[in-house]
């Protein structure tokens, strides 16, 4: 299944993103099917090929949540933003604390005490 997703490019601490069409389960650095534009997170500006994005969506490619929200914000898609649901641990789901075993010094073992 094809999906429209963001592919990270750039150096450490200087990210840039390409909007690409690729297989949903492909590796991040794998070759995409088509490059649809780019996005700079520092300036919040992106240049996208609107006609090609519409073509791929009509062909059945689904955008990821992040790319969907980015396309809605830039005006390429006419839809509502999708909320990203994060899994937060519940108040009672804390792992029980197990007390550590008492440490035995090596001197006590060798003296036979």
Backbone as JSON, one array per atom type, in Angstrom:
{
  "sequence": "XXXXXXXXXXXXXXXXXXXXXXXXXXXXXXXXXXXXXXXXXXXXXXXXXXXXXXXXXXXXXXXXXXXXXXXXXXXXXXXXXXXXXXXXXXXXXXXXXXXXXXXXXXXXXXXXX",
  "N": [[0.84, -1.18, 0.0], [0.53, 2.18, -0.83], [1.71, 5.23, 0.59], [1.62, 8.66, 1.6], [4.21, 10.35, 2.91], [6.48, 11.95, 5.27], [9.89, 12.37, 4.66], [12.91, 12.41, 6.26], [15.58, 14.67, 5.81], [18.86, 16.14, 5.72], [21.36, 17.5, 8.01], [22.57, 16.61, 11.34], [20.58, 17.99, 13.87], [19.66, 19.87, 12.1], [17.14, 19.61, 10.58], [15.33, 18.78, 7.61], [12.57, 18.17, 5.47], [11.23, 15.92, 3.05], [8.33, 15.51, 1.13], [7.02, 12.57, 0.23], [5.93, 9.85, -1.89], [5.65, 6.59, -0.97], [6.13, 3.08, -0.26], [4.18, 1.83, 2.42], [5.4, 0.32, 4.46], [8.06, 0.6, 3.99], [11.59, 1.22, 4.47], [12.92, 4.16, 6.09], [15.02, 5.43, 4.73], [14.8, 4.41, 2.22], [14.29, 4.23, -1.38], [11.93, 6.51, -2.67], [8.7, 6.39, -4.36], [7.81, 8.68, -5.67], [8.74, 12.13, -5.51], [7.16, 14.7, -3.83], [7.47, 17.27, -2.89], [8.84, 19.68, -0.54], [9.64, 20.51, 2.92], [10.42, 22.92, 5.33], [11.12, 22.89, 8.65], [12.05, 24.95, 10.29], [11.5, 27.48, 9.16], [8.87, 27.05, 8.68], [7.82, 26.69, 6.15], [6.74, 25.33, 3.06], [7.03, 23.72, -0.09], [4.89, 22.34, -2.32], [3.72, 19.93, -4.73], [0.76, 20.33, -5.83], [-1.04, 19.24, -7.74], [0.06, 16.68, -8.24], [-0.1, 15.55, -5.69], [-2.88, 15.42, -5.33], [-3.42, 13.63, -7.42], [-2.16, 11.25, -6.48], [-3.62, 10.78, -4.14], [-6.15, 10.32, -5.2], [-5.5, 8.0, -6.49], [-5.31, 6.23, -4.43], [-3.4, 6.42, -2.42], [-2.66, 7.0, 0.94], [-2.26, 9.7, 3.17], [0.05, 10.07, 5.92], [-0.58, 10.8, 9.42], [0.86, 13.09, 10.27], [1.73, 14.2, 7.8], [-0.75, 14.66, 6.63], [-1.87, 16.62, 8.35], [-0.03, 18.65, 7.88], [-0.47, 19.18, 5.15], [-3.09, 20.09, 5.27], [-2.75, 22.4, 6.8], [-1.2, 23.98, 5.06], [-2.99, 24.36, 3.04], [-3.36, 22.65, 0.9], [-4.94, 20.36, 1.09], [-8.45, 20.1, 1.66], [-9.73, 19.66, 4.44], [-10.36, 18.55, 7.85], [-7.99, 18.88, 10.51], [-6.26, 16.07, 11.87], [-6.29, 14.66, 15.04], [-3.5, 13.77, 16.97], [-3.06, 10.96, 18.81], [-1.59, 10.28, 21.79], [-0.14, 7.72, 23.73], [-0.65, 7.65, 27.02], [0.49, 6.73, 30.23], [-1.72, 5.25, 32.59], [-2.95, 6.4, 35.79], [-2.89, 4.38, 37.78], [-1.23, 2.47, 36.65], [1.47, 1.94, 37.37], [4.62, 0.46, 37.58], [5.37, -2.06, 40.0], [7.56, -1.5, 42.77], [10.41, -3.31, 43.41], [12.21, -4.42, 46.13], [15.75, -4.25, 46.38], [18.16, -6.92, 46.63], [20.13, -7.47, 49.6], [23.45, -6.27, 49.58], [26.36, -8.26, 49.51], [29.48, -8.17, 50.9], [32.68, -8.79, 49.37], [34.72, -9.47, 51.15], [33.47, -10.58, 53.37], [32.54, -12.97, 52.33], [34.88, -14.41, 51.7], [36.13, -14.76, 54.2], [34.6, -16.51, 55.58], [32.65, -15.89, 57.39]],
  "CA": [[0.0, 0.0, 0.0], [1.3, 3.42, -0.92], [1.37, 6.27, 1.54], [2.31, 9.95, 1.46], [4.84, 10.57, 4.21], [7.63, 12.85, 5.35], [11.19, 11.71, 4.7], [13.85, 13.37, 6.86], [16.86, 14.9, 5.15], [19.61, 17.17, 6.42], [22.36, 17.11, 8.99], [22.12, 16.55, 12.74], [20.02, 19.23, 14.43], [19.25, 20.76, 11.01], [16.28, 18.76, 9.76], [14.49, 19.22, 6.51], [11.73, 17.03, 5.14], [10.64, 15.77, 1.74], [7.05, 14.84, 1.1], [7.22, 11.55, -0.79], [5.03, 8.7, -1.99], [6.47, 5.39, -0.8], [5.44, 1.96, 0.37], [3.9, 2.14, 3.82], [6.29, -0.39, 5.36], [9.44, 0.71, 3.53], [12.51, 1.88, 5.39], [12.9, 5.61, 5.93], [15.99, 5.87, 3.75], [14.59, 3.71, 0.95], [13.92, 5.11, -2.49], [10.48, 6.74, -2.78], [8.11, 6.26, -5.69], [7.83, 10.03, -6.26], [8.97, 13.26, -4.6], [6.04, 15.62, -4.0], [7.76, 18.59, -2.4], [9.74, 19.76, 0.62], [9.15, 21.3, 4.04], [11.46, 23.37, 6.23], [10.46, 23.12, 9.93], [12.51, 26.18, 10.94], [10.75, 28.61, 8.61], [7.48, 26.58, 8.55], [7.41, 26.86, 4.76], [6.88, 24.15, 2.23], [6.64, 23.81, -1.49], [4.32, 21.05, -2.66], [3.11, 19.77, -6.04], [-0.63, 20.08, -5.48], [-1.69, 18.35, -8.71], [0.55, 15.32, -8.04], [-0.65, 15.06, -4.43], [-4.26, 15.05, -5.61], [-3.37, 12.42, -8.25], [-1.84, 10.09, -5.66], [-4.72, 10.53, -3.22], [-7.19, 9.68, -6.01], [-5.02, 6.65, -6.82], [-5.43, 5.37, -3.27], [-2.35, 6.64, -1.43], [-3.18, 7.68, 2.13], [-1.22, 10.45, 3.89], [0.2, 9.8, 7.35], [-1.24, 11.85, 10.22], [1.67, 14.31, 10.24], [1.69, 14.8, 6.47], [-2.12, 15.14, 6.43], [-2.02, 17.89, 9.05], [0.8, 19.64, 7.18], [-1.15, 19.54, 3.9], [-4.27, 20.88, 5.64], [-2.29, 23.71, 7.25], [-0.73, 24.76, 3.92], [-4.1, 24.62, 2.12], [-3.39, 21.72, -0.22], [-6.13, 19.54, 1.33], [-9.6, 20.75, 2.31], [-10.24, 18.72, 5.45], [-10.01, 18.93, 9.21], [-6.78, 18.26, 11.03], [-6.45, 14.85, 12.64], [-5.59, 14.75, 16.32], [-2.54, 12.71, 17.22], [-3.34, 10.42, 20.13], [-0.42, 9.72, 22.44], [-0.46, 6.77, 24.78], [-0.16, 8.09, 28.31], [0.21, 5.71, 31.24], [-2.78, 5.6, 33.53], [-2.46, 6.71, 37.13], [-2.66, 3.15, 38.53], [-0.4, 1.54, 35.89], [2.87, 2.13, 37.7], [5.25, -0.83, 37.88], [5.68, -2.17, 41.43], [8.97, -1.37, 43.11], [10.9, -4.5, 44.06], [13.42, -4.05, 46.88], [16.97, -4.93, 45.93], [18.74, -7.85, 47.6], [21.24, -6.83, 50.31], [24.76, -6.53, 48.98], [27.3, -9.0, 50.35], [30.83, -7.71, 50.57], [33.56, -9.9, 49.03], [35.54, -9.85, 52.3], [32.67, -11.44, 54.23], [32.45, -14.29, 51.7], [36.16, -15.12, 51.75], [36.54, -15.03, 55.57], [33.78, -17.57, 56.09], [31.78, -15.4, 58.45]],
  "C": [[0.89, 1.24, 0.0], [0.79, 4.44, 0.09], [2.18, 7.53, 1.24], [2.89, 10.27, 2.82], [6.01, 11.51, 4.1], [8.9, 12.01, 5.46], [12.21, 12.73, 5.18], [15.12, 13.44, 6.03], [17.6, 15.95, 5.96], [20.57, 16.6, 7.43], [21.74, 17.0, 10.38], [21.68, 17.93, 13.18], [19.67, 20.26, 13.37], [18.31, 20.0, 10.09], [15.6, 19.52, 8.63], [13.69, 17.99, 6.12], [11.31, 17.09, 3.69], [9.29, 15.12, 1.91], [7.12, 13.86, -0.07], [6.07, 10.55, -0.78], [5.92, 7.47, -1.92], [5.6, 4.28, -0.24], [5.29, 2.24, 1.85], [4.93, 1.51, 4.75], [7.75, -0.3, 4.92], [10.3, 1.43, 4.56], [12.52, 3.38, 5.09], [13.86, 6.08, 4.85], [15.84, 5.22, 2.39], [14.17, 4.67, -0.15], [12.4, 5.28, -2.58], [10.0, 6.52, -4.2], [8.16, 7.61, -6.4], [8.03, 11.07, -5.17], [7.9, 14.31, -4.88], [6.31, 17.03, -3.49], [8.68, 18.54, -1.2], [9.13, 20.67, 1.67], [10.32, 21.64, 4.94], [10.82, 23.68, 7.59], [10.91, 24.39, 10.64], [11.73, 27.39, 10.46], [9.27, 28.3, 8.44], [6.95, 26.79, 7.14], [7.63, 25.57, 4.0], [6.44, 24.44, 0.82], [6.17, 22.44, -1.95], [3.72, 21.08, -4.06], [1.66, 19.35, -5.83], [-1.3, 19.1, -6.45], [-1.23, 16.9, -8.54], [0.05, 14.72, -6.73], [-2.09, 14.61, -4.63], [-4.33, 13.78, -6.46], [-3.14, 11.18, -7.39], [-2.95, 9.77, -4.66], [-5.89, 9.87, -3.97], [-6.8, 8.25, -6.38], [-5.05, 5.7, -5.62], [-4.35, 5.53, -2.23], [-2.93, 7.44, -0.27], [-2.05, 8.44, 2.81], [-1.15, 10.01, 5.35], [-0.43, 10.96, 8.11], [-0.46, 13.16, 10.15], [1.62, 14.99, 8.87], [0.29, 15.32, 6.15], [-2.31, 16.5, 7.07], [-1.19, 18.99, 8.4], [0.13, 20.11, 5.9], [-2.41, 20.36, 4.18], [-3.85, 22.3, 6.02], [-1.83, 24.58, 6.08], [-1.81, 25.01, 2.88], [-4.16, 23.69, 0.94], [-4.62, 20.82, -0.11], [-7.2, 20.37, 2.02], [-10.23, 19.72, 3.25], [-9.89, 19.25, 6.83], [-8.7, 18.26, 9.59], [-7.14, 17.04, 11.86], [-5.66, 14.98, 13.93], [-4.68, 13.53, 16.48], [-2.75, 12.24, 18.65], [-2.07, 9.77, 20.67], [-0.87, 8.8, 23.55], [0.18, 7.25, 26.08], [-0.43, 6.99, 29.32], [-0.87, 6.19, 32.2], [-2.19, 5.77, 34.92], [-2.12, 5.44, 37.9], [-1.72, 2.17, 37.84], [1.09, 1.76, 36.13], [3.45, 0.77, 38.08], [5.59, -0.9, 39.37], [7.19, -2.11, 41.66], [9.38, -2.6, 43.9], [12.15, -4.13, 44.83], [14.61, -4.89, 46.42], [17.48, -5.85, 47.04], [19.9, -7.15, 48.31], [22.57, -7.24, 49.7], [25.65, -7.25, 49.99], [28.69, -8.59, 49.93], [31.71, -8.91, 50.27], [34.42, -10.35, 50.21], [34.77, -10.81, 53.21], [32.56, -12.84, 53.66], [33.75, -15.06, 51.87], [36.58, -15.47, 53.18], [35.7, -16.13, 56.21], [32.86, -17.14, 57.2], [30.34, -15.46, 58.02]]
}
